[in-house]
Structure formats: C-alpha cells, structure tokens
Amino acid sequence: MDSWEPTWPGRPPGAGSLGQRIATLRVDRGWTQQQLADRLGISRVAVSHLETDLNTPSERTVALLAGLFRLEPHDLVAGTSYPTAKSDRLPLVVTRWTEVEHQLALLTRDLWWLDGAEGSVPPAASAVVEHVLGEWDTTLAKLADAVSDPAESASVAAAREAVSHRRAR
C-alpha cells in the first residue's frame, strides 16, 4: 500500500520548475540559501519559498537572480512554469558582474600592461608603474571598505597583497 505524503502547495517540482532551476544553480555555485538571500536582499525563507515553488518570483527578483547566475532573465525562466505575462515584462539583459569583479579584471589588465611597460623604457617606466600601482592601492582600499561578501573580500585582500608585492619589487 502506498503511503500518503504531504506536498508543498506550490507547483510540483520537476523539469519545468523554476524553483528547482534556482536551487540547482545556487548549489552549483556552492551558496547556501542564506548567502543567496543576502545577495538578493530578501530573507532566507523567501529563497526557500522560491526554490520550492511556493512563491513565484517577481520580475525584479528574476532579473537579480539572472545576473547572479550569469544568465539573461529569459534564459533563466525558459522552459519553466514562470508565467508568460510576467516573462514578457522581463528586461532583455542584466548586469552580470559585481563592482569587485569588474575592478579586479581591470587590475589584471593593468598588471599585464605594466609587465610590458617595465621592459620598454626603464627610467620613465618606473614612474608610470609606481603611479599606476599607487592608484590601485587607493582603489582597492576603498573597495575593501565597501565589500561585504566574504568571497569578494578575500579576492580584494589577495589583490591588495599582489599590488603591495609588486610595489616592493
């Protein structure tokens, strides 16, 4: 005899479940529900309700989720039970990178450029290198004060150490 088990009052989980897709993407990134909630500015319970399809996310939440998961909003909801009327109001593109990620990519580019500048004209190059690294010291210090995500904080700390090490050469 089959036993009866209660189910969530939301949509049944499965291949067409937006909640299941959100949960899978979150787990793939190694985030807890609380970490995702902090990134979205909602409660952990609200994330749980999204993942179990108890609640349907708003267009704003879908746009934020898409950015966090490095997807476009329509790609996130494609093939799911997300309402078509809401899907039609989603933005076509969203920001996919945080300010920390952007600044660290610029730092990487500048360090690559400095590697070439140091070998070209030694007297002038050392002044340019020192100026650029000094600017990065200031930028990274401001970024370190503003960042709240532990992983991003560690990335900024590593970048500050790399710049400091580079200046000491």
BALOBA-1460 file (C-alpha; in Angstrom, 3 decimals):
// residues 169
<rec num="1" residu="m" x="0.000" y="0.000" z="0.000"/>
<rec num="2" residu="d" x="1.318" y="3.425" z="-0.946"/>
<rec num="3" residu="s" x="1.698" y="5.899" z="1.838"/>
<rec num="4" residu="w" x="0.372" y="9.393" z="1.536"/>
<rec num="5" residu="e" x="2.922" y="12.176" z="1.992"/>
<rec num="6" residu="p" x="2.071" y="15.849" z="2.148"/>
<rec num="7" residu="t" x="3.397" y="18.081" z="-0.629"/>
<rec num="8" residu="w" x="4.038" y="21.785" z="-0.901"/>
<rec num="9" residu="p" x="1.054" y="23.785" z="-2.035"/>
<rec num="10" residu="g" x="3.112" y="25.286" z="-4.881"/>
<rec num="11" residu="r" x="3.695" y="23.837" z="-8.313"/>
<rec num="12" residu="p" x="5.100" y="20.315" z="-8.370"/>
<rec num="13" residu="p" x="8.885" y="20.236" z="-8.676"/>
<rec num="14" residu="g" x="10.317" y="18.828" z="-11.863"/>
<rec num="15" residu="a" x="11.921" y="19.712" z="-15.154"/>
<rec num="16" residu="g" x="9.592" y="22.691" z="-15.615"/>
<rec num="17" residu="s" x="10.162" y="24.041" z="-12.134"/>
<rec num="18" residu="l" x="11.789" y="27.463" z="-11.870"/>
<rec num="19" residu="g" x="12.367" y="26.783" z="-8.183"/>
<rec num="20" residu="q" x="14.321" y="23.622" z="-8.953"/>
<rec num="21" residu="r" x="16.417" y="25.529" z="-11.506"/>
<rec num="22" residu="i" x="17.177" y="28.252" z="-8.941"/>
<rec num="23" residu="a" x="18.122" y="25.641" z="-6.317"/>
<rec num="24" residu="t" x="20.389" y="23.806" z="-8.769"/>
<rec num="25" residu="l" x="22.148" y="26.991" z="-9.866"/>
<rec num="26" residu="r" x="22.619" y="28.034" z="-6.234"/>
<rec num="27" residu="v" x="24.077" y="24.670" z="-5.233"/>
<rec num="28" residu="d" x="26.336" y="24.638" z="-8.322"/>
<rec num="29" residu="r" x="27.910" y="27.852" z="-7.037"/>
<rec num="30" residu="g" x="28.301" y="26.471" z="-3.524"/>
<rec num="31" residu="w" x="25.988" y="29.044" z="-1.963"/>
<rec num="32" residu="t" x="23.668" y="28.454" z="0.937"/>
<rec num="33" residu="q" x="20.126" y="29.766" z="0.846"/>
<rec num="34" residu="q" x="21.230" y="32.481" z="3.273"/>
<rec num="35" residu="q" x="24.085" y="33.568" z="1.000"/>
<rec num="36" residu="l" x="21.720" y="33.801" z="-1.964"/>
<rec num="37" residu="a" x="19.216" y="35.694" z="0.173"/>
<rec num="38" residu="d" x="21.911" y="38.183" z="1.208"/>
<rec num="39" residu="r" x="22.842" y="38.769" z="-2.427"/>
<rec num="40" residu="l" x="19.196" y="39.325" z="-3.375"/>
<rec num="41" residu="g" x="18.257" y="41.419" z="-0.354"/>
<rec num="42" residu="i" x="15.483" y="39.039" z="0.699"/>
<rec num="43" residu="s" x="15.058" y="36.593" z="3.581"/>
<rec num="44" residu="r" x="16.278" y="33.006" z="3.611"/>
<rec num="45" residu="v" x="12.686" y="31.888" z="3.989"/>
<rec num="46" residu="a" x="11.787" y="33.784" z="0.812"/>
<rec num="47" residu="v" x="14.574" y="31.920" z="-1.042"/>
<rec num="48" residu="s" x="13.221" y="28.642" z="0.327"/>
<rec num="49" residu="h" x="9.750" y="29.558" z="-0.909"/>
<rec num="50" residu="l" x="11.142" y="30.359" z="-4.360"/>
<rec num="51" residu="e" x="13.050" y="27.082" z="-4.548"/>
<rec num="52" residu="t" x="10.044" y="25.019" z="-3.538"/>
<rec num="53" residu="d" x="7.782" y="26.922" z="-5.960"/>
<rec num="54" residu="l" x="5.660" y="28.095" z="-3.062"/>
<rec num="55" residu="n" x="6.033" y="31.641" z="-4.417"/>
<rec num="56" residu="t" x="6.626" y="32.927" z="-7.931"/>
<rec num="57" residu="p" x="9.459" y="35.475" z="-8.072"/>
<rec num="58" residu="s" x="8.728" y="38.994" z="-9.244"/>
<rec num="59" residu="e" x="10.289" y="40.357" z="-12.409"/>
<rec num="60" residu="r" x="12.807" y="42.255" z="-10.256"/>
<rec num="61" residu="t" x="13.837" y="39.093" z="-8.418"/>
<rec num="62" residu="v" x="14.183" y="37.141" z="-11.667"/>
<rec num="63" residu="a" x="16.389" y="39.913" z="-13.084"/>
<rec num="64" residu="l" x="18.582" y="39.870" z="-9.962"/>
<rec num="65" residu="l" x="18.781" y="36.067" z="-9.975"/>
<rec num="66" residu="a" x="19.713" y="36.033" z="-13.651"/>
<rec num="67" residu="g" x="22.553" y="38.475" z="-13.013"/>
<rec num="68" residu="l" x="23.843" y="36.454" z="-10.077"/>
<rec num="69" residu="f" x="23.785" y="33.271" z="-12.121"/>
<rec num="70" residu="r" x="25.360" y="34.974" z="-15.169"/>
<rec num="71" residu="l" x="22.292" y="34.396" z="-17.339"/>
<rec num="72" residu="e" x="19.838" y="36.595" z="-19.151"/>
<rec num="73" residu="p" x="16.399" y="36.720" z="-17.472"/>
<rec num="74" residu="h" x="14.630" y="34.979" z="-20.360"/>
<rec num="75" residu="d" x="17.220" y="32.183" z="-20.322"/>
<rec num="76" residu="l" x="16.639" y="31.658" z="-16.599"/>
<rec num="77" residu="v" x="12.879" y="31.199" z="-16.968"/>
<rec num="78" residu="a" x="12.859" y="29.461" z="-20.368"/>
<rec num="79" residu="g" x="11.132" y="26.086" z="-20.245"/>
<rec num="80" residu="t" x="9.807" y="26.622" z="-16.730"/>
<rec num="81" residu="s" x="6.402" y="27.291" z="-15.271"/>
<rec num="82" residu="y" x="7.155" y="31.031" z="-14.943"/>
<rec num="83" residu="p" x="4.045" y="32.925" z="-16.099"/>
<rec num="84" residu="t" x="4.200" y="34.198" z="-19.677"/>
<rec num="85" residu="a" x="2.649" y="37.524" z="-18.682"/>
<rec num="86" residu="k" x="5.492" y="38.129" z="-16.220"/>
<rec num="87" residu="s" x="8.099" y="36.791" z="-18.651"/>
<rec num="88" residu="d" x="7.016" y="39.380" z="-21.228"/>
<rec num="89" residu="r" x="7.936" y="42.156" z="-18.764"/>
<rec num="90" residu="l" x="11.456" y="40.887" z="-18.022"/>
<rec num="91" residu="p" x="14.415" y="43.000" z="-19.161"/>
<rec num="92" residu="l" x="16.355" y="41.602" z="-22.101"/>
<rec num="93" residu="v" x="19.740" y="41.943" z="-20.389"/>
<rec num="94" residu="v" x="21.024" y="42.387" z="-16.841"/>
<rec num="95" residu="t" x="24.295" y="43.226" z="-15.167"/>
<rec num="96" residu="r" x="26.265" y="40.047" z="-14.634"/>
<rec num="97" residu="w" x="29.361" y="41.280" z="-12.819"/>
<rec num="98" residu="t" x="29.825" y="42.899" z="-9.446"/>
<rec num="99" residu="e" x="31.920" y="46.015" z="-8.999"/>
<rec num="100" residu="v" x="34.605" y="43.912" z="-7.317"/>
<rec num="101" residu="e" x="34.790" y="41.530" z="-10.276"/>
<rec num="102" residu="h" x="34.943" y="44.475" z="-12.663"/>
<rec num="103" residu="q" x="37.719" y="46.244" z="-10.755"/>
<rec num="104" residu="l" x="39.767" y="43.057" z="-10.379"/>
<rec num="105" residu="a" x="39.512" y="42.443" z="-14.128"/>
<rec num="106" residu="l" x="40.777" y="45.989" z="-14.736"/>
<rec num="107" residu="l" x="43.620" y="45.403" z="-12.278"/>
<rec num="108" residu="t" x="44.607" y="42.220" z="-14.118"/>
<rec num="109" residu="r" x="44.652" y="44.153" z="-17.386"/>
<rec num="110" residu="d" x="46.782" y="46.929" z="-15.873"/>
<rec num="111" residu="l" x="49.265" y="44.466" z="-14.382"/>
<rec num="112" residu="w" x="49.575" y="42.794" z="-17.781"/>
<rec num="113" residu="w" x="50.178" y="46.205" z="-19.374"/>
<rec num="114" residu="l" x="52.764" y="47.119" z="-16.712"/>
<rec num="115" residu="d" x="54.692" y="43.932" z="-17.436"/>
<rec num="116" residu="g" x="55.219" y="45.272" z="-20.965"/>
<rec num="117" residu="a" x="55.893" y="48.858" z="-19.829"/>
<rec num="118" residu="e" x="58.606" y="47.844" z="-17.372"/>
<rec num="119" residu="g" x="60.665" y="46.234" z="-20.103"/>
<rec num="120" residu="s" x="60.351" y="49.060" z="-22.654"/>
<rec num="121" residu="v" x="61.757" y="52.311" z="-21.212"/>
<rec num="122" residu="p" x="63.283" y="51.751" z="-17.755"/>
<rec num="123" residu="p" x="63.559" y="55.336" z="-16.385"/>
<rec num="124" residu="a" x="60.121" y="56.507" z="-17.483"/>
<rec num="125" residu="a" x="58.517" y="53.137" z="-16.933"/>
<rec num="126" residu="s" x="59.334" y="53.021" z="-13.215"/>
<rec num="127" residu="a" x="57.479" y="56.314" z="-12.620"/>
<rec num="128" residu="v" x="54.476" y="55.068" z="-14.589"/>
<rec num="129" residu="v" x="54.486" y="51.740" z="-12.774"/>
<rec num="130" residu="e" x="54.636" y="53.452" z="-9.375"/>
<rec num="131" residu="h" x="51.806" y="55.844" z="-10.305"/>
<rec num="132" residu="v" x="49.522" y="53.067" z="-11.571"/>
<rec num="133" residu="l" x="50.200" y="50.834" z="-8.568"/>
<rec num="134" residu="g" x="49.589" y="53.774" z="-6.214"/>
<rec num="135" residu="e" x="46.217" y="54.371" z="-7.861"/>
<rec num="136" residu="w" x="45.370" y="50.694" z="-7.426"/>
<rec num="137" residu="d" x="46.330" y="50.837" z="-3.742"/>
<rec num="138" residu="t" x="43.774" y="53.598" z="-3.258"/>
<rec num="139" residu="t" x="41.069" y="51.912" z="-5.358"/>
<rec num="140" residu="l" x="41.465" y="48.546" z="-3.655"/>
<rec num="141" residu="a" x="41.434" y="50.123" z="-0.181"/>
<rec num="142" residu="k" x="38.091" y="51.819" z="-0.960"/>
<rec num="143" residu="l" x="36.756" y="48.593" z="-2.416"/>
<rec num="144" residu="a" x="37.843" y="46.615" z="0.671"/>
<rec num="145" residu="d" x="35.913" y="49.033" z="2.893"/>
<rec num="146" residu="a" x="32.752" y="48.686" z="0.790"/>
<rec num="147" residu="v" x="32.630" y="44.938" z="0.133"/>
<rec num="148" residu="s" x="30.529" y="42.709" z="2.380"/>
<rec num="149" residu="d" x="30.637" y="39.335" z="0.597"/>
<rec num="150" residu="p" x="33.290" y="37.088" z="2.222"/>
<rec num="151" residu="a" x="34.492" y="35.614" z="-1.079"/>
<rec num="152" residu="e" x="34.817" y="39.043" z="-2.668"/>
<rec num="153" residu="s" x="36.527" y="40.349" z="0.453"/>
<rec num="154" residu="a" x="39.112" y="37.571" z="0.142"/>
<rec num="155" residu="s" x="39.608" y="38.396" z="-3.565"/>
<rec num="156" residu="v" x="40.186" y="42.068" z="-2.787"/>
<rec num="157" residu="a" x="42.626" y="41.156" z="0.002"/>
<rec num="158" residu="a" x="44.571" y="38.921" z="-2.408"/>
<rec num="159" residu="a" x="44.647" y="41.704" z="-4.995"/>
<rec num="160" residu="r" x="45.902" y="44.203" z="-2.408"/>
<rec num="161" residu="e" x="48.645" y="41.756" z="-1.448"/>
<rec num="162" residu="a" x="49.603" y="41.311" z="-5.119"/>
<rec num="163" residu="v" x="49.816" y="45.073" z="-5.655"/>
<rec num="164" residu="s" x="51.814" y="45.503" z="-2.454"/>
<rec num="165" residu="h" x="54.187" y="42.723" z="-3.508"/>
<rec num="166" residu="r" x="54.502" y="44.274" z="-6.957"/>
<rec num="167" residu="r" x="55.357" y="47.696" z="-5.462"/>
<rec num="168" residu="a" x="58.062" y="46.130" z="-3.298"/>
<rec num="169" residu="r" x="59.939" y="44.754" z="-6.334"/>
